[in-house]
Amino acid sequence: MTSKHSVTKEKVIAAQDQWADGIVRIGAEFVEKKDYVQAAKDHIDQLYAYDMSPVLFKPTKAAQEQFRGNKDSALSYFVATNGTCAEDKGFAIQPWTKVRFENSDIVIQGDTALAMGNYYFTDTTGQETKVEYTFGYLTDSEGNLRINLHHSSIPFTA
């Protein structure tokens, strides 16, 4: 028997869809001159576990400040408005028109899950960028999955 707090592959995929939609929404809000910063804050608050747990976040385009262990540095990465990390250009305000996940696998253990694979970001010209990712999830008190591990990188080329 599963409860509403049980982690399932379907819940992981739904969380990935929610993350993808959030990234697209932030970019759309930026283009439409709406409150894209609030959209990014909502994205972080709703999907990441910063209020529950340490979060291991290694963004794709981060070299000088590779790891983003708090909300301010995550916000800086997504929208580059708070001056927290000088190298940030605002990954989510690219903007992206679509994000899709292709999981290599999803591993569920108790109230946590790990997912690894590739995700693809489509820009306004239709060009798709492939990025490798590993996401870790834990369950909040309401049964929602929250990201406590986010690592992404550009694929290695020999």
Secondary structure, DSSP 8 states (H G I E B T S, - for coil): ---TT---HHHHHHHHHHHHHHHHHHHHHHHTTS-HHHHHHHHHHHHB-TTTS--EEE-TT-SSS----SHHHHHHHHH--S-SSTT---GGGTTEEEEEEEEEEEEEETTEEEEEEEEEEEETTS-EEEEEEEEEEEE-TTS-EEEEEEEEE-----
